[in-house]
Amino acid sequence: MALFSRRKNTPSTPDAPVAPEESPAPAEAEAVEVPAEPVPHVNISVSSFGGLGAGSPQPKPAAQPAQPAAVPVVAPGHNADGTVSLPFAADEPPTELETVPGLRDNAVLRDALARLGETPSGAELLGVFRQALQGHLFLRVKGDARQQVEAGEDLQLGVIRNGDENYMLAFSSGRALQQAVEADGDTGTSAIGQPAALVLRHVLANEFAGLVIDNFSGTARAVIPRDLIERVMGECDPTFSVKSLIAGERTDETPAAVVEALREGRVWVAVGRAGDNEDGTPRFGVAEAHTSDGRRLLQLFTHPLEVVALGRGEQAAPFAPDALIKALADNSGVSGVILDPAGPNLRLTREQLAPLLTPAP
């Protein structure tokens, strides 16, 4: 059931953008061969995130209806095992899932926002938006959301108005919702949780200028402009199935669930320069990670944004399930894969990936 009003919105810009810092220099990769096909270019970069901000004045919300496989090569991450240090995310999802009893937070997004300072770096801002591509967001509703849904009424959603534009308002946690109520004193509101992807698509379908997350949480807030949402959503896996599993609560069944999701879910690899050929032309390869005990892990990404977040200057290229199967079959020295090295990440061994190598029943 769709929980959004489809009425046309009177256009919202929150505050002045914070300019991101330059991304770090790309890591070098060892020489390797890859197919001659051109690498698809993803039109997202660190500089695209200039619309995210954390420290400017906060306007009041108003109620408003609302390929072929390449040979894997070494391209080290920031750590020896291919993972990345903060300001990115921890290897595993947070274990504190509630800041208000009984209300489950989008914990990875909440924690990414909490790491923002007065002048966030490009890497920190990337860390926020990539974590907004999974799980759920809370929407604030004027009145009782449950009653409005049961009555089939349009929900009166929270909107930030600024000048001639409207930004949709969303929250990552119960604590952020509490902070909003404390700030404006409007206790006649309720909240609903909706899949983050649905919220982002609603922004695009209803002429919003973007999305504001946790607007009353001091520096732990972000403004995501519409044009960036358009580019990111244009490259995404429509279901976000793999990313949501990796960023969600881990159980013993998580690895098997991710392997099954890989049958249909879209993933990407990072392609970078790996040296020069004898004739001086550049040689390119697909990024791997090497663990401290010498194992080789193919790096896979649930969205091109995850590649950009590493700051290595690589290009994201689609990697279909049959390409993964061929890569593992042709490279016996590859021990498995690491998904979303910037974290939360998940490592899968060859043994865990075995069901993917056999046809689905």
C-alpha positions as CSV (number, residue, x, y, z in Angstrom):
1,M,0.0,0.0,0.0
2,A,1.4,3.4,-1.0
3,L,1.4,5.8,2.0
4,F,2.1,9.0,0.1
5,S,-0.2,11.8,-1.0
6,R,0.0,12.3,-4.8
7,R,-1.1,15.9,-4.8
8,K,1.2,18.3,-6.5
9,N,3.5,20.1,-4.0
10,T,4.2,23.7,-3.8
11,P,7.8,23.7,-4.3
12,S,11.7,23.5,-0.6
13,T,15.9,24.6,-0.4
14,P,17.3,24.1,2.9
15,D,20.5,25.7,3.7
16,A,23.7,26.5,1.9
17,P,25.7,23.5,0.7
18,V,28.9,22.5,2.3
19,A,31.7,22.1,-0.2
20,P,33.3,18.6,0.1
21,E,37.0,18.0,0.3
22,E,38.9,16.5,-2.5
23,S,38.9,12.7,-2.6
24,P,42.2,10.9,-1.9
25,A,44.5,9.9,-4.7
26,P,43.6,6.5,-6.3
27,A,45.5,3.4,-5.1
28,E,47.6,1.7,-7.7
29,A,46.7,-1.7,-9.0
30,E,49.0,-4.5,-10.2
31,A,49.3,-5.2,-13.9
32,V,46.5,-7.4,-15.3
33,E,44.5,-8.0,-18.4
34,V,40.9,-7.3,-18.9
35,P,38.6,-7.5,-22.0
36,A,38.8,-4.7,-24.5
37,E,35.2,-3.6,-24.1
38,P,34.9,-0.1,-22.8
39,V,34.1,0.3,-19.1
40,P,30.7,1.9,-18.5
41,H,31.0,5.3,-16.9
42,V,28.9,6.1,-13.9
43,N,28.2,9.8,-13.7
44,I,28.6,10.2,-9.9
45,S,31.6,11.7,-8.1
46,V,32.6,13.1,-4.8
47,S,32.0,16.6,-6.2
48,S,28.3,15.7,-6.8
49,F,27.8,15.8,-3.1
50,G,28.1,19.6,-2.7
51,G,24.4,19.8,-1.9
52,L,24.8,17.9,1.4
53,G,25.1,20.1,4.4
54,A,25.0,19.8,8.2
55,G,25.5,23.1,10.0
56,S,23.3,25.8,8.6
57,P,20.1,27.3,10.0
58,Q,17.0,25.0,9.9
59,P,13.7,26.2,8.5
60,K,10.5,25.1,10.1
61,P,8.7,22.1,8.6
62,A,5.2,22.6,7.2
63,A,2.5,20.0,6.9
64,Q,2.0,19.3,3.2
65,P,0.3,16.5,1.2
66,A,2.7,14.6,0.2
67,Q,29.4,-7.9,-18.5
68,P,31.8,-9.9,-19.3
69,A,34.1,-11.0,-16.5
70,A,37.4,-9.4,-16.1
71,V,40.5,-11.0,-14.5
72,P,40.6,-9.9,-10.9
73,V,43.6,-7.8,-9.9
74,V,45.0,-6.2,-6.8
75,A,43.7,-2.7,-5.9
76,P,44.2,-2.5,-2.1
77,G,41.7,-0.8,0.2
78,H,42.8,1.5,3.0
79,N,43.5,-1.5,5.3
80,A,45.5,-4.7,4.5
81,D,42.4,-6.8,4.3
82,G,40.7,-4.5,1.8
83,T,38.3,-2.9,4.3
84,V,38.2,0.9,4.8
85,S,38.8,2.9,8.0
86,L,36.4,5.6,9.3
87,P,34.9,8.0,8.4
88,F,33.3,5.1,6.6
89,A,31.3,2.4,8.4
90,A,32.4,-0.4,10.7
91,D,32.7,-3.8,9.1
92,E,29.5,-5.1,10.6
93,P,26.2,-3.3,11.1
94,P,25.5,-1.6,14.5
95,T,24.1,-3.7,17.3
96,E,22.2,-0.9,18.9
97,L,19.1,-0.9,16.9
98,E,16.7,1.3,19.0
99,T,17.2,4.8,20.4
100,V,13.5,4.8,21.4
101,P,12.2,1.6,22.9
102,G,10.0,-0.3,20.4
103,L,11.1,1.8,17.4
104,R,13.7,0.2,15.1
105,D,16.2,2.7,13.7
106,N,17.9,2.7,10.4
107,A,21.0,2.2,12.4
108,V,23.7,2.4,9.7
109,L,22.2,5.7,8.4
110,R,21.8,7.0,12.0
111,D,25.4,6.3,12.8
112,A,26.7,7.8,9.5
113,L,24.9,11.0,10.3
114,A,26.3,11.0,13.8
115,R,29.8,11.1,12.4
116,L,29.2,14.4,10.6
117,G,30.9,17.5,12.0
118,E,30.4,21.2,11.4
119,T,32.2,20.9,8.0
120,P,31.8,17.4,6.7
121,S,34.3,16.0,4.3
122,G,33.3,14.6,0.9
123,A,34.0,11.1,2.3
124,E,31.7,11.6,5.3
125,L,28.9,13.0,3.0
126,L,29.3,10.0,0.7
127,G,29.0,7.8,3.7
128,V,25.6,9.3,4.6
129,F,23.9,9.0,1.2
130,R,25.1,5.5,0.5
131,Q,23.6,4.3,3.8
132,A,20.3,5.9,2.8
133,L,20.0,3.4,0.0
134,Q,18.7,0.6,2.2
135,G,16.4,-0.1,5.1
136,H,13.7,2.4,6.0
137,L,13.1,6.0,6.8
138,F,10.5,7.6,9.1
139,L,8.1,10.2,7.8
140,R,6.3,12.6,10.1
141,V,2.6,12.9,9.6
142,K,0.2,15.6,10.8
143,G,-2.4,13.7,12.9
144,D,-2.8,10.0,13.3
145,A,-1.1,8.2,10.5
146,R,-2.8,4.8,11.2
147,Q,-6.2,6.3,11.2
148,Q,-5.5,8.2,7.9
149,V,-4.2,5.0,6.2
150,E,-7.2,2.9,7.4
151,A,-9.6,5.6,6.1
152,G,-7.8,5.8,2.8
153,E,-6.9,9.4,3.2
154,D,-3.9,11.3,1.9
155,L,-1.2,11.6,4.5
156,Q,-0.1,15.1,5.5
157,L,3.7,14.7,5.4
158,G,6.3,17.0,6.9
159,V,7.9,19.3,4.3
160,I,10.7,21.9,4.6
161,R,9.8,25.1,2.7
162,N,12.5,27.6,1.7
163,G,11.8,30.1,-0.9
164,D,10.1,28.6,-4.0
165,E,11.2,25.0,-3.2
166,N,10.0,22.2,-1.0
167,Y,12.2,19.4,0.5
168,M,10.7,16.3,1.8
169,L,11.5,15.6,5.5
170,A,12.6,12.2,6.8
171,F,14.2,10.7,9.9
172,S,16.7,7.9,10.5
173,S,15.7,7.1,14.1
174,G,13.3,7.4,17.0
175,R,15.7,9.8,18.7
176,A,15.7,12.1,15.6
177,L,11.9,12.1,15.7
178,Q,11.9,13.1,19.4
179,Q,14.4,15.9,18.6
180,A,12.0,17.2,16.0
181,V,9.0,17.2,18.3
182,E,11.1,18.9,21.1
183,A,12.2,21.6,18.6
184,D,8.9,22.6,17.2
185,G,6.6,21.5,20.0
186,D,4.0,20.0,17.6
187,T,2.8,16.9,19.5
188,G,-0.2,16.4,17.2
189,T,1.9,14.4,14.8
190,S,2.7,10.7,14.3
191,A,5.3,8.8,12.2
192,I,5.3,5.9,9.7
193,G,8.3,3.9,8.5
194,Q,8.7,3.4,4.7
195,P,11.4,1.7,2.6
196,A,14.1,4.2,1.9
197,A,13.9,3.5,-1.9
198,L,10.2,4.2,-1.9
199,V,10.8,7.5,-0.1
200,L,13.5,8.5,-2.6
201,R,11.2,7.6,-5.5
202,H,8.4,9.7,-4.0
203,V,10.8,12.7,-3.9
204,L,11.3,12.3,-7.6
205,A,7.7,11.7,-8.4
206,N,6.4,14.8,-6.6
207,E,8.6,17.7,-7.7
208,F,10.5,18.0,-4.4
209,A,13.8,19.7,-4.6
210,G,15.4,17.0,-2.5
211,L,15.3,15.2,0.9
212,V,16.3,16.5,4.3
213,I,17.2,13.8,6.8
214,D,17.1,14.5,10.6
215,N,16.7,18.2,10.3
216,F,16.6,19.0,14.0
217,S,19.6,16.9,15.0
218,G,22.3,19.6,14.9
219,T,25.2,18.6,12.7
220,A,23.9,15.1,12.4
221,R,21.7,16.0,9.5
222,A,21.9,16.0,5.7
223,V,20.4,17.6,2.7
224,I,20.3,15.5,-0.5
225,P,19.5,17.4,-3.7
226,R,17.1,16.1,-6.3
227,D,19.6,15.9,-9.1
228,L,21.8,13.7,-7.1
229,I,18.9,11.4,-6.1
230,E,18.0,11.1,-9.8
231,R,21.5,10.0,-10.8
232,V,21.9,7.6,-7.9
233,M,18.4,6.0,-8.4
234,G,19.1,5.7,-12.1
235,E,22.0,3.3,-11.3
236,C,20.5,1.3,-8.5
237,D,19.3,-2.2,-8.1
238,P,15.5,-1.7,-8.0
239,T,15.0,-4.0,-5.0
240,F,18.1,-3.0,-3.0
241,S,18.0,-6.6,-1.8
242,V,21.7,-7.3,-1.5
243,K,22.6,-4.0,0.2
244,S,19.7,-4.3,2.7
245,L,20.9,-7.7,3.7
246,I,24.5,-6.6,4.2
247,A,23.5,-3.5,6.1
248,G,20.8,-5.2,8.2
249,E,21.0,-7.3,11.3
250,R,23.3,-10.3,10.9
251,T,22.1,-13.8,11.6
252,D,23.6,-17.3,10.7
253,E,21.3,-17.2,7.7
254,T,22.6,-13.9,6.3
255,P,25.4,-15.3,4.1
256,A,23.0,-17.8,2.4
257,A,20.4,-15.1,1.9
258,V,23.0,-12.8,0.3
259,V,24.1,-15.6,-2.1
260,E,20.5,-16.2,-3.1
261,A,19.9,-12.5,-3.6
262,L,23.0,-12.3,-5.9
263,R,21.1,-14.5,-8.4
264,E,18.9,-11.5,-9.3
265,G,20.4,-8.5,-7.6
266,R,22.6,-6.1,-9.4
267,V,26.3,-5.7,-8.3
268,W,29.3,-3.8,-9.7
269,V,33.0,-4.1,-9.7
270,A,35.7,-1.4,-9.5
271,V,37.8,-1.1,-12.6
272,G,41.1,0.9,-12.4
273,R,44.4,1.3,-14.1
274,A,46.8,-1.5,-13.4
275,G,49.9,-0.4,-15.2
276,D,50.9,-0.2,-18.8
277,N,51.2,-2.6,-21.7
278,E,54.5,-3.0,-23.5
279,D,53.4,-0.5,-26.2
280,G,52.7,2.1,-23.5
281,T,48.9,1.9,-23.6
282,P,47.2,1.6,-20.2
283,R,46.2,-1.7,-18.8
284,F,43.1,-2.0,-16.6
285,G,41.9,-4.5,-14.1
286,V,39.1,-5.3,-11.6
287,A,39.8,-4.5,-7.9
288,E,40.6,-7.2,-5.4
289,A,41.5,-7.2,-1.8
290,H,44.4,-9.2,-0.2
291,T,43.9,-10.3,3.4
292,S,46.8,-10.5,5.8
293,D,47.0,-14.3,5.4
294,G,47.3,-14.0,1.6
295,R,43.8,-14.7,0.5
296,R,42.4,-12.9,-2.6
297,L,38.9,-11.5,-2.4
298,L,37.1,-10.0,-5.4
299,Q,35.6,-6.7,-4.4
300,L,31.9,-6.4,-5.3
301,F,29.7,-3.3,-4.8
302,T,25.9,-3.0,-4.3
303,H,25.9,0.5,-6.0
304,P,28.3,2.5,-8.0
305,L,28.3,5.0,-5.1
306,E,30.1,2.4,-3.0
307,V,33.0,2.5,-5.5
308,V,33.1,6.3,-5.4
309,A,33.1,6.2,-1.6
310,L,36.5,4.4,-1.6
311,G,38.1,7.5,-3.2
312,R,40.4,5.5,-5.4
313,G,39.4,7.0,-8.7
314,E,38.1,3.8,-10.1
315,Q,35.1,3.3,-12.5
316,A,32.1,1.2,-11.5
317,A,31.2,-1.5,-14.1
318,P,28.1,-3.8,-13.9
319,F,28.9,-7.4,-12.9
320,A,26.2,-9.9,-13.8
321,P,25.9,-13.3,-11.9
322,D,27.3,-15.2,-14.9
323,A,30.3,-12.9,-14.8
324,L,30.9,-13.7,-11.2
325,I,30.6,-17.4,-11.9
326,K,33.1,-17.1,-14.7
327,A,35.5,-15.0,-12.6
328,L,35.5,-17.7,-9.9
329,A,35.9,-20.5,-12.4
330,D,38.7,-18.9,-14.3
331,N,40.6,-17.8,-11.2
332,S,41.1,-20.6,-8.7
333,G,43.3,-18.5,-6.6
334,V,40.4,-16.2,-5.6
335,S,39.2,-17.3,-2.2
336,G,35.8,-15.5,-2.4
337,V,34.3,-12.0,-2.5
338,I,34.0,-9.0,-0.2
339,L,30.8,-7.0,-0.7
340,D,30.8,-3.2,-0.1
341,P,34.4,-2.9,1.3
342,A,33.6,0.6,2.8
343,G,31.3,-1.1,5.3
344,P,29.2,-2.6,6.5
345,N,30.8,-5.3,4.4
346,L,30.3,-9.1,4.1
347,R,32.9,-11.7,3.0
348,L,31.7,-14.8,1.3
349,T,34.0,-17.8,0.7
350,R,34.0,-20.0,-2.4
351,E,32.1,-22.6,-0.3
352,Q,29.4,-20.2,0.6
353,L,29.1,-19.0,-3.0
354,A,28.7,-22.6,-4.3
355,P,24.9,-22.5,-4.6
356,L,25.3,-19.5,-6.9
357,L,27.4,-21.7,-9.2
358,T,24.6,-24.2,-9.7
359,P,21.3,-23.4,-11.5
360,A,18.4,-22.3,-9.3
361,P,15.7,-25.0,-8.9
